[in-house]
Amino acid sequence: MALRVTRGSILRYRTLAYITGVAVPILVFVGIPLSLAHKQSAAIVVVGIVHGYLFPVYVLFTLDLSRRAHWKIGRTVLIALAGTIPFASFFAERNVVHSLEPRAVPAEAPSAPSAPST
């Protein structure tokens, strides 16, 4: 059975792209300067941990979407790497959504088990 691009798979990718897109600039433009200038590492630790746990999930969702959309390896790698460059994931997300949304199908609802007749 071939995998199809679903609205759910796009939504999963999109959500993590936004979170990663916000976490990286905070880490780079707030956390690191605070750490260097004032020896305050709390911001860099918190945002770094959040980004560190969520980035692999972003990569997994990117791989899932690339498998469903039959992307070439180069495009998959570039979109995954966009999560490491400040603001790049926003551009990658916009590109992905515009290219995949027209052919996305609604996710199939799981069928409820039928009740035995009495």
Backbone as CSV, one residue per row, in Angstrom:
resi,resn,N_x,N_y,N_z,CA_x,CA_y,CA_z,C_x,C_y,C_z
1,MET,0.841,-1.180,0.000,0.000,0.000,0.000,0.889,1.247,0.000
2,ALA,0.681,2.096,-0.972,1.485,3.312,-1.090,1.010,4.347,-0.083
3,LEU,1.981,5.021,0.508,1.641,6.086,1.444,1.225,7.321,0.666
4,ARG,0.234,8.019,1.204,-0.242,9.241,0.558,0.060,10.424,1.459
5,VAL,0.223,11.565,0.839,0.393,12.796,1.605,-0.967,13.156,2.185
6,THR,-1.056,13.192,3.510,-2.319,13.528,4.160,-2.215,14.900,4.806
7,ARG,-3.358,15.461,5.089,-3.357,16.753,5.783,-2.726,16.602,7.165
8,GLY,-2.913,15.448,7.780,-2.314,15.205,9.089,-0.801,15.182,9.037
9,SER,-0.223,14.572,8.005,1.236,14.536,7.894,1.794,15.933,7.628
10,ILE,1.067,16.730,6.867,1.492,18.116,6.636,1.389,18.914,7.930
11,LEU,0.306,18.720,8.676,0.123,19.448,9.933,1.207,19.095,10.953
12,ARG,1.567,17.816,11.053,2.641,17.402,11.968,3.946,18.082,11.606
13,TYR,4.294,18.045,10.314,5.526,18.694,9.871,5.468,20.194,10.135
14,ARG,4.353,20.797,9.795,4.196,22.246,9.916,4.342,22.717,11.362
15,THR,3.746,21.978,12.296,3.817,22.331,13.705,5.256,22.303,14.209
16,LEU,5.976,21.237,13.880,7.366,21.146,14.335,8.261,22.148,13.608
17,ALA,7.939,22.484,12.374,8.724,23.500,11.661,8.582,24.855,12.348
18,TYR,7.363,25.194,12.791,7.163,26.460,13.502,7.897,26.465,14.844
19,ILE,7.775,25.379,15.590,8.439,25.321,16.898,9.946,25.419,16.732
20,THR,10.492,24.670,15.781,11.926,24.730,15.522,12.314,26.117,15.009
21,GLY,11.465,26.701,14.178,11.741,28.025,13.639,11.760,29.110,14.698
22,VAL,11.076,28.917,15.793,11.093,29.880,16.895,12.243,29.581,17.856
23,ALA,12.505,28.303,18.108,13.527,27.923,19.090,14.940,28.289,18.637
24,VAL,15.250,28.096,17.376,16.616,28.367,16.899,16.980,29.849,17.015
25,PRO,16.154,30.788,16.555,16.529,32.192,16.728,16.634,32.605,18.200
26,ILE,15.752,32.080,19.050,15.859,32.395,20.483,17.183,31.895,21.008
27,LEU,17.556,30.699,20.627,18.822,30.121,21.074,20.011,30.931,20.567
28,VAL,19.989,31.289,19.293,21.125,31.973,18.683,21.189,33.452,19.055
29,PHE,20.054,34.143,19.034,20.073,35.595,19.214,19.793,36.062,20.641
30,VAL,19.306,35.175,21.504,19.041,35.552,22.896,19.909,34.731,23.844
31,GLY,19.810,33.426,23.726,20.509,32.557,24.672,22.020,32.670,24.624
32,ILE,22.594,32.593,23.457,24.049,32.655,23.334,24.588,34.024,23.740
33,PRO,24.021,35.159,23.282,24.535,36.456,23.751,24.411,36.631,25.270
34,LEU,23.294,36.185,25.862,23.169,36.271,27.322,24.230,35.433,28.010
35,SER,24.485,34.290,27.460,25.483,33.402,28.039,26.877,34.015,27.960
36,LEU,27.183,34.643,26.863,28.520,35.222,26.686,28.688,36.533,27.444
37,ALA,27.678,37.382,27.422,27.805,38.714,28.022,27.634,38.710,29.534
38,HIS,26.709,37.938,30.022,26.375,38.018,31.444,26.578,36.713,32.199
39,LYS,27.172,35.745,31.533,27.399,34.436,32.156,26.106,33.816,32.678
40,GLN,24.991,34.141,32.032,23.707,33.546,32.402,23.389,32.449,31.392
41,SER,23.387,31.247,31.860,23.192,30.145,30.936,21.801,29.519,31.037
42,ALA,20.923,30.075,31.868,19.595,29.476,32.051,18.805,29.470,30.743
43,ALA,18.814,30.570,30.018,18.053,30.650,28.770,18.597,29.674,27.736
44,ILE,19.905,29.609,27.626,20.498,28.714,26.632,20.267,27.253,26.998
45,VAL,20.254,26.962,28.287,20.018,25.578,28.724,18.587,25.171,28.426
46,VAL,17.630,26.004,28.801,16.217,25.659,28.607,15.876,25.550,27.126
47,VAL,16.200,26.570,26.364,15.859,26.555,24.943,16.677,25.488,24.222
48,GLY,17.918,25.301,24.627,18.755,24.264,24.020,18.194,22.872,24.237
49,ILE,17.704,22.610,25.439,17.110,21.301,25.731,15.832,21.106,24.931
50,VAL,14.982,22.134,24.898,13.735,22.030,24.126,14.052,21.766,22.655
51,HIS,14.967,22.547,22.097,15.338,22.358,20.693,15.992,20.994,20.488
52,GLY,16.822,20.587,21.438,17.512,19.311,21.319,16.570,18.118,21.293
53,TYR,15.488,18.191,22.029,14.512,17.103,22.017,13.565,17.180,20.818
54,LEU,13.224,18.385,20.401,12.240,18.522,19.330,12.837,18.448,17.927
55,PHE,14.118,18.770,17.777,14.718,18.717,16.443,14.700,17.303,15.854
56,PRO,15.034,16.261,16.616,14.921,14.913,16.023,13.482,14.559,15.616
57,VAL,12.503,15.060,16.353,11.106,14.823,15.976,10.806,15.553,14.664
58,TYR,11.314,16.774,14.524,11.177,17.535,13.271,11.789,16.753,12.108
59,VAL,12.958,16.180,12.326,13.614,15.402,11.273,12.781,14.161,10.930
60,LEU,12.246,13.488,11.936,11.400,12.315,11.671,10.154,12.687,10.868
61,PHE,9.519,13.807,11.209,8.338,14.244,10.463,8.715,14.648,9.040
62,THR,9.903,15.233,8.873,10.392,15.575,7.539,10.615,14.310,6.724
63,LEU,11.226,13.290,7.350,11.455,12.023,6.652,10.134,11.342,6.286
64,ASP,9.169,11.397,7.194,7.853,10.820,6.908,7.213,11.517,5.716
65,LEU,7.263,12.829,5.713,6.664,13.590,4.619,7.414,13.341,3.310
66,SER,8.738,13.245,3.377,9.515,13.011,2.157,9.218,11.639,1.570
67,ARG,8.985,10.664,2.442,8.650,9.320,1.965,7.266,9.319,1.313
68,ARG,6.343,10.040,1.909,4.990,10.109,1.350,4.966,10.888,0.031
69,ALA,5.781,11.939,-0.068,5.767,12.807,-1.247,6.775,12.373,-2.314
70,HIS,7.580,11.353,-2.006,8.588,10.834,-2.938,9.607,11.894,-3.333
71,TRP,10.115,12.616,-2.320,11.149,13.614,-2.574,12.481,12.926,-2.825
72,LYS,13.339,13.621,-3.548,14.716,13.159,-3.712,15.475,13.442,-2.418
73,ILE,16.570,12.751,-2.224,17.329,12.854,-0.983,17.849,14.278,-0.748
74,GLY,18.222,14.971,-1.808,18.741,16.335,-1.668,17.715,17.283,-1.068
75,ARG,16.496,17.196,-1.543,15.432,18.065,-1.012,15.140,17.720,0.443
76,THR,15.119,16.436,0.744,14.862,15.999,2.114,15.924,16.531,3.060
77,VAL,17.176,16.430,2.675,18.284,16.904,3.527,18.208,18.413,3.707
78,LEU,17.942,19.143,2.643,17.855,20.610,2.755,16.716,21.041,3.676
79,ILE,15.583,20.383,3.564,14.452,20.752,4.407,14.737,20.384,5.859
80,ALA,15.390,19.245,6.084,15.751,18.862,7.454,16.780,19.837,8.034
81,LEU,17.740,20.253,7.237,18.760,21.198,7.712,18.194,22.595,7.947
82,ALA,17.062,22.895,7.360,16.445,24.208,7.576,16.103,24.416,9.045
83,GLY,15.953,23.344,9.797,15.677,23.453,11.223,16.877,23.867,12.054
84,THR,18.043,23.984,11.430,19.250,24.385,12.156,19.672,25.817,11.856
85,ILE,19.052,26.452,10.893,19.410,27.810,10.493,18.282,28.743,10.917
86,PRO,18.604,29.807,11.659,17.541,30.718,12.109,16.664,31.203,10.952
87,PHE,15.371,31.086,11.134,14.321,31.524,10.212,14.199,30.686,8.939
88,ALA,15.123,29.773,8.671,15.067,28.982,7.438,13.896,28.006,7.441
89,SER,13.524,27.507,8.610,12.424,26.535,8.636,11.094,27.176,8.236
90,PHE,10.953,28.487,8.450,9.729,29.163,8.012,9.622,29.153,6.487
91,PHE,10.739,29.404,5.807,10.747,29.397,4.346,10.553,27.981,3.806
92,ALA,11.204,27.019,4.450,11.053,25.629,4.018,9.614,25.167,4.218
93,GLU,9.026,25.520,5.346,7.645,25.124,5.641,6.695,25.688,4.594
94,ARG,6.864,26.960,4.254,5.984,27.597,3.272,6.101,26.890,1.923
95,ASN,7.328,26.573,1.524,7.565,25.887,0.262,6.918,24.503,0.266
96,VAL,7.108,23.767,1.346,6.551,22.408,1.453,5.028,22.442,1.413
97,VAL,4.434,23.307,2.196,2.970,23.349,2.271,2.374,23.752,0.928
98,HIS,2.952,24.742,0.264,2.420,25.163,-1.036,2.550,24.072,-2.087
99,SER,3.602,23.272,-2.007,3.765,22.236,-3.021,2.939,20.985,-2.733
100,LEU,2.654,20.700,-1.458,1.965,19.452,-1.122,0.475,19.598,-0.823
101,GLU,0.041,20.756,-0.369,-1.346,20.909,0.050,-2.360,20.612,-1.062
102,PRO,-2.113,21.003,-2.302,-3.116,20.706,-3.337,-3.355,19.207,-3.548
103,ARG,-2.368,18.382,-3.278,-2.555,16.950,-3.504,-2.765,16.149,-2.225
104,ALA,-2.893,16.833,-1.099,-3.110,16.151,0.181,-4.518,15.605,0.263
105,VAL,-4.632,14.459,0.873,-5.939,13.839,1.072,-6.263,13.883,2.555
106,PRO,-7.546,13.921,2.904,-7.884,13.899,4.329,-7.451,12.579,4.948
107,ALA,-7.062,12.643,6.202,-6.681,11.424,6.912,-7.909,10.546,7.077
108,GLU,-7.707,9.257,6.934,-8.823,8.337,7.088,-9.140,8.155,8.564
109,ALA,-10.398,8.250,8.898,-10.808,8.060,10.281,-10.815,6.565,10.571
110,PRO,-10.338,6.178,11.753,-10.371,4.759,12.087,-11.820,4.296,12.222
111,SER,-12.089,3.126,11.722,-13.455,2.625,11.783,-13.721,2.073,13.179
112,ALA,-14.901,2.379,13.684,-15.297,1.903,15.014,-15.715,0.449,14.917
113,PRO,-15.366,-0.346,15.913,-15.791,-1.749,15.858,-17.314,-1.828,15.961
114,SER,-17.874,-2.727,15.215,-19.325,-2.840,15.231,-19.770,-3.593,16.486
115,ALA,-20.867,-3.129,17.039,-21.400,-3.754,18.248,-22.135,-5.033,17.865
116,PRO,-21.993,-6.062,18.672,-22.707,-7.306,18.349,-24.214,-7.101,18.481
117,SER,-24.940,-7.671,17.582,-26.398,-7.528,17.632,-26.985,-8.536,18.618
118,THR,-27.959,-8.080,19.351,-28.586,-8.950,20.354,-30.003,-9.262,20.018
